[in-house]
């Protein structure tokens, strides 16, 4: 029978300390986003930024933006930096997807089905997508350096982010109806060690 391995006293203390720290309860952040008239704003991208959050960011294992009904679905996709995104074409017509945005310039020439090589979004920023064949098709990939992100819900304009470690964050909010090239809105947010944090964001200057 294998003999148990005994940690020295300082080793056991360090291990116990690590277990206590890792079991700390994180907080829930609730964000309500509205437009200039106070109406709930759906599909707003909200994310929490901090030096520690950047260290925790990891690429998603499976992300896609579908072309269906001659639209990008979802119209707005949020992914952490380094995520590979596939672009399946489920229409009966071919599409030609491209972007000239500084955060990611790429081109998927006229195709059906799913291209064999996904697109890696390796730089933070907003990437505007188009189709050379169908001018009305517009989509956005928002690339963030944090694991704490999401889009506000339809009807309520609300987003809940769970398991957020206590820290001082910059809360950033972006919407596709903001002027092209506009930076995300910023406001400070302190997340407590336990419980919840609630805040509201009002986005003005939206385009029709």
Secondary structure, DSSP 8 states (H G I E B T S, - for coil): --------HHHHHHHHHHHHHHT---EEEEEEEEETTS-B-TT-EEEEE-HHHHHH----SSEE-EE-SSSEESSEEEEETTEEEE--B-SSS-EEEEEEETTEEEEEEEESB--SS-EEE-S-EEEEEEESS-TT-EEEEEEESSS-EEE--TTT-EEEEEEE-SEEEEEEEE-TTS-TT---EEEEEEE-SSSEEEEEEEE-S---
